[in-house]
Amino acid sequence: MKNLATKFENLTIQNDFIFKKVMSRKRICIHLLEELLQIKIADINYLEAEKSLEHEYTSRGIRLDIIVADDRNTHYNLEMQVKNNKNPDTKKHVLPKRTRYYQALLDIDLLQNSQEYDLLPPTYVIFICVFDFFAKGNYVYTFKKRCLEDLELELPDEATTIILNTHGTHGNISKDIKSFYDYVNNHVINSDFTKQIDDEISYLKLDTKVRREFMLLEARLLDERREGKAEGRVEGKAEEKNAIATLMLAKGCYSLQEISELTKLSIEDIEKLEKEMHATE
């Protein structure tokens, strides 16, 4: 428990748990969206933080970080992306297809049975990346569907994907978005906006309920690992260890060495599980 407490104290906004908590504060989430998109938002409604979307039991389920809808029924999905993962088999980065999959499942969830397609609301899938996926140096990469024969012709499906590069060096972004990037990268507080975020994180770390929630989430993984270890002598318990390791890989905040130490699986076995995970993305 001491290690978990230390881990909690060292959490930054790059951590999914903290990111979701911070973005669950309306004033912060609204301001981030307003500054990024240069729009005005009167209010937002949260459609479940970390909402699970799973179309059918055979499909690959995902958990989205933050989903909100504004007063004009535009829907936004905000994701913090720390790792630029590759599929070990194809050697291709998984981020582009991940954004496509997130958009598809978001649309399925938004369009109820028997509703017409034109009732789909405008959507923004926004990935906050702490790396430059395209290596172009842009602060922001915005994607919409355009006709290859006439690039001025845009498909009006109202679906937008935005990939933010917190290590960007050029482009047009507001001072608050630049300060947000600095805060994400280096914990630099150089604006009222980032001070609000930092104050919120400090407040969260003083909240015993939030601390307990984090500790329980992390302890649950450790308990599952201990149970797997205790029952590991029984034939067939390897599946439990694999399940725990898969959960830890999905969280994205554990190194292979940490997973190996906690599950007693070999690095090779964990790499194989990671390879199988990415193969289905």
N, C-alpha and C positions, 0 to 999 in steps of 0.2 A: 504493500500500500504506500510505503514511503516513496518508492520509485514512481508510482502513479501520481502522487502529489507533486513531485518534482517536475514530472512531465507536464502536468496541468499548469504549473506556474510558468513554464517556459513556452507555452503555446503562443503562436502568433496568428495573424489573420490568414496566413497561408494554410493553416490547418482547417480542414473541412468543418469540424465541430465549432470552432470559434467564428469562422466565416459565416456559417448559417445563423449563429446567434446574433452577430453584429448586423447582418442584413435583415434580420427579423425586426429591427428597429425601423419604423416607417420613415422617420426623418432622414436617416442615413441612406436607406435604399432608394427613396424618392430622389434625394439630391444626387446620388451617383447616376441614376438613370437620366435625370434632367441634364446634368453636365455632360454626360457622354453623348446623348442624342440631341442636345440643344433644343429641348421641348419643355413645356410646362405640364406638370402632373398635379392635379388637385388632390388626389387620394389614390391609394392602392389597397387591394384586398389580397390577403395571402391564401393561396390555394394549396395549403399544406407545405410547410418546409420539409424538404427531403421526401417528396411524394413518390410513392412507388408506382410505376406504370408498367403494366404487364398485359399485353393484348390477349394472349392465349397462353395456356400452361406450357405449350411447346416453344414459345418464343423466349428470347433473352430478356429477362426483366432488368430494369435499370432503376436507380434511385436518383432523382433530381435534387439538386441542392436547394434552390429557392425558385418558386413559381409564384408570380404575382400578376394581378390584372389591374389596370388603371381605370380611371373614371370614364374612359372612352372604349373600354373593353379590349384594349390591346394587352396581349399577354407576353410576359417576359420570363425567361428561364436564365438564371444566373448561375454560373459554375466557376469554381476555382480549380485551375489545372496546374499542378506543380510539376508533374513528370511528362516528358515528351516520349511516350512509350512507342515501341516498335513491335510488330509481329515477328517473332524469331524465325518463322518459316519464310515469310515473304520479304522480310527486312523493310517492310513499308511501315510508315508511321500510321497509327490508328486514329489520330485526331480527326481527319476529314470525314471518315466514315462514321465516327462517333457522333459528330454534329448532325450528320444526315439521319442517323438512327434516332437521336434525341428529338429532332424535328418531327419525324414520322410518328413516333409514339405520342408526342405532345399533341399532334393533330388528331390522332385517333381518340385520345382522351377528351379533347375539346368538342368533338363532333359526336353528339349523342345519336343513338339509333333512330333511324327514319328521318333525321334532319337533312336539309339540303346542303350541298357542298358550299354554296355561297354564304352560308352562315358561319363558316370558319372565321374566327377573328384574326386580326393582324397579330403576328408573333415575332418575337426577337429571341433567338438563342444566342446567349453571350457567354463566351469562354474567356475568363481572365487568366492569361498564361504568363508564367514567370520565365518564359523563354520566347525567342523569336522563331516561330515555326517556319516562316517563309524566308528568313534571313535577308530581309529587305530593309530592315531598320525602321519600318513604320510603327507608329504608336498604335494604330488601329487598322485592321483589315476588315472591310465590310463587303458582304457577298449577297447579291441578288441574281436572279436568273435573267440572262439577256440573250438575245438572238445573235448567233454567230454571223449571220449574213448581214445584220444591221445592229451594231452594238448600241445604238441609241434606243432600240426597241426592247423594252423591259416587259417580262411576263408579270402581269399584275396579280400575283398570287398572295401578296402581302406577307411573305415569309422572308425574314432577314436573318442571316447568320453573321455574327460579329466576333472576331478573334482579336482580343486585346494583347498587346505585347508590352509588358511592364518595363522591358529593357529597350524600348524603342528610342530613337534619336531624332526622328523628324515626322512632320505631319501637323495637322491642326487639332489640338486638343486644348481644353480649358486649363486654367491654372490649377483648379481643384482636381482635375483628373491627373495632371502631372504630379501634383503633391500626393495623390492616392498611389500612383505608381511608386514614388519614392518611399512611401510608407510600406507598401507591400514588399519592396525589394530590400530595404535596409532599415526599416523601422524609424525613418526620419519623419519628424513632426515639423512641418513648415507651413501649415495653414490651419485655419479654424476648423476646416472639414476633417483633416487628419487628427487634430486634437480631439474632436468629438469621437472619432473612431477609437483613438487610444484610450480616452476616458471611459468609453463603453466597455472596452476589453478589460480595463482595470476594475471596473464595476463588476463585470461578469466573474472575474477571478475572486472577488470578495463575496460573491453570492454563494452561500452554502448549498443552495438547491442546485445551482449550475455545477458546482464542484462535485456534488454527489451524483448528478446525472452523468458527468464525464467519467467519474470513477467507476460507476456501475457498468457503463458501456465497456470500458477497458477491462474491468474485472471479470466481466462475463466471458470475454475471450480467454482470459487467464484460467478461469474456472473450467472452461471447456477443454483447455489444454491439459489441465491437471487430471480431469476425468479421463481424457484420452490416454494420458500417461499411466494412470492407475489401472485402466482396463486394457492397456496395450499388450499385455501378455495373452489376452484372449484372442483367439483367431477371429479375424474379420474386423478388428478395431482400427485397422489402418485407414479405413474409409473416414472415420471420425477425425483422425489427424489431418487427412487431406482436406476435409471440410473446414476445419479450423484454419489451416494454412491458406485456403482459398479465400476465406473471409478476411484474413489479415492482408492478403495481396490486394483484395478489392478496396480496402480502406486506403491503400496507397501511402501509409505513413510509417510502415515498418520496412526495415532493410531485410534482405534475404538472410543475413546472419542472425538478426533478431528473431525472425520466424523460425529458423532452424533451432535456435536455443530454446524457444518456447514450446515447439511442437516435437522436438527431437527427430525431425525429418532431416535428411541430408540436403545439402545445397542443390545437388543434382535433382533430387525428387521435387524440390520446390520450384526449380527452374522449369521442370517438366510441366508442373501444374500451371505456372505462369504462361507457358507456351500454349497450353490447351485453352486457357482463358482467352488469350488474344486471338487464337485461331477462330473463335466464334464471334468476334467483334466485327 
